[in-house]
Amino acid sequence: MAQYQITVNQELLHRLFISDNKDSGVAALLKSVLNQFCRLMLPSN
């Protein structure tokens, strides 16, 4: 089993827990996680 450390900034946390539009917060979280994961897994040129 692999473990990954994901960094979430203050703006994203605000969108997840305080914002009225939770869907956009979850979408932003997913985008951030996938971007960080891809940077780890794909070799940079």
C-alpha positions in Angstrom: 0.0 0.0 0.0 1.3 3.4 -0.9 0.9 6.6 1.0 0.9 10.1 -0.4 1.1 13.5 1.4 -1.3 16.0 -0.2 -0.9 19.7 0.5 -4.1 21.7 0.8 -3.9 25.5 0.9 -6.0 27.9 3.1 -8.2 29.0 0.2 -9.2 25.4 -0.7 -10.0 24.6 2.9 -12.2 27.7 3.0 -14.0 26.6 -0.1 -14.6 23.1 1.4 -15.9 24.1 4.8 -17.1 27.7 4.8 -18.3 28.4 1.3 -22.0 28.0 0.4 -21.0 26.1 -2.8 -19.5 22.8 -1.5 -19.5 21.2 -5.0 -16.9 23.8 -6.2 -14.8 23.1 -3.2 -14.8 19.4 -3.7 -14.0 19.9 -7.4 -11.1 22.1 -6.5 -9.8 19.6 -4.0 -10.0 16.7 -6.5 -8.2 18.8 -9.1 -5.5 19.7 -6.6 -5.0 16.1 -5.5 -4.9 14.8 -9.1 -2.4 17.5 -10.2 -0.1 16.7 -7.2 -0.4 12.9 -7.9 0.4 13.4 -11.6 3.4 15.5 -10.8 4.7 12.6 -8.6 4.0 9.8 -11.1 4.8 11.3 -14.5 8.5 12.0 -15.3 9.3 15.6 -16.0 11.1 16.5 -19.2 
